[in-house]
Amino acid sequence: MIELMEFVNELPNKKQCNQCSYKSNKREYMAKHIALFHCKLDELMANEELVQMKQKKATSKILSQFYFI
C-alpha cells in the first residue's frame, strides 16, 4: 500500500522502527511491521475517504479487466 511506504519513507532511519527495536533492510517488511504491530493499518482503514478511494480504484480495475478480456 502506497500510504504505508510513504510512512516508512518519512522515518529518520528507514531500517529501524521508530517505535520499537525491530530492524529490516527491506522497506516493504518495515511497512508490514508498522502496519500490523503498531496498528498503522487500523489507522489507515479508519480513514473513510482513503478506503472509498481505494475501493473505487479496485472496482474500476476489475471492471476494466472484465470488459477487455
HELIX and SHEET records of a PDB file:
HELIX    1   1 ILE A    2  ASN A    9  1                                   8    
HELIX    2   2 ARG A   27  PHE A   37  1                                  11    
HELIX    3   3 LYS A   40  MET A   45  1                                   6    
HELIX    4   4 GLU A   48  TYR A   67  1                                  20    
END                                                                             
